[in-house]
Amino acid sequence: MRYFWKPFTLFRLCHVPVQFHATFLIYPVGFFVLDRYVEDSVLGLLRAVVFLVVFSCSLMVHEFAHVITARHWGIGSRRVILIPLGAVAELESFPGVPSEIWIALAGPLASFALVALFWLALHAVGHSVTSWLSGRYWLLEARHVFRFGYGLNLMVAIFNLLPCFPMDGGRVLRGGLAHFIKRIFPQHAGQASLIATRIAVRCVAWPVALGMMARTIIHTQDWLDLVLFPLLVLLAEAEYYLVRTDDGPSGGDDQ
């Protein structure tokens, strides 16, 4: 079980190991296979593989935007690891201000760039040529892939901008608050990151999570949120604990 639980290194990119955790085989790999394979054996399995490649590559672009930007600020990366619901870029040291803001923003900006690329690809084979595509099945399938890539990266970009840890929005918020504290209250400059983390966690992350859970119960009934947002609160508290004990956060995002 320990061997199964251990993350495996797939390859190295920009001298950074890219790993996947065994739970990635359950979701999203299992989800895509079950969702697509049951439709039409071989063709469904092929769709699942293509969608999984788009999913994984989109996450890699997002995370390596963090890695490359961190390297620009002189911060190395230990690894990028694929986990259920996303990926994480683990940095070698805790970025300060303003580096944390730019490193955090790099991921969503990369995802928005992919949104634009998939949108252009989707409209290149848009409704105006639907009749011409009717006899070209593979181009029709390509439209489904482009639409999936567009929606996926839009969701990743927007979700990561939520002001909660461990998402990029939480790190941008902390970086901005820390910069504000250093400028306005220089006597607290040494504790700026700790104070900013506490504000981001206790005054922002908790209300956002509770608000989203209330919205789920009252309106959407998307019960997965009742698991996701409590988990985000726990991760936010873990982030605060790390900063409070002077270990500093080691990861950068993501979902």
Buried (B, 14 or more C-beta within 10 A) or exposed (E): EEEEEEBBEBEEEEEBBBBBBBBBEEEBBBBBBEBBBEEEEEEBBBBBBBBBEBBBEBBBBBBBBBBBBBBEBEBEBEBBBBBBBBBBBBBEEBBBBEBBBBBBBBBBBBBBBBBEBBBEBBEEBEEEEEEEBEEEEEEEBBBEBBBBBBEBBBEBBBBBBBBBBBBBBBBBBBBBBBBEBBEEEEEEEEBBBBBBBBBBBEEBBBEBBEEBBEEBEEEEEEEEBBEBBEEBBEBBBBBBEBBEEEEBBBBBBBB
